[in-house]
Amino acid sequence: MAYGGAASIAAAHATAVARAIKGSGAIVSVDPEDFLYILTKGNRPIVITATGGIVRANYQYLTSYRGFVFYTKSRAPLALPHDAEIIAANKIWVPG
């Protein structure tokens, strides 16, 4: 009987995770160089920025292109295109 309860809980958890992924869409992690290249593909790209890190600061970036969300993290700030619209966020959280 206890096994059935644990299996039900595990199934419910898996369903919740699947729904969260479906709701947030796909996030593609790329190297900073590739992120900058993606920004050149569109006009006036929108970039969401945040800083993070506990021991060492890091700079995080998100943008969308052709229905995908691209994410990168860098130890140094990136030189974003001059025509990019920058939105500063308090925090960027990417599912792991």
Secondary structure, DSSP 8 states (H G I E B T S, - for coil): -HHHHHHHHHHHHHHHHHHHHHHH--EEE--HHHHHHHHTTSSS-EEEEEEE-SSS-EEEEEEEETTEEEEEEESS-----TT-EEEE-S------
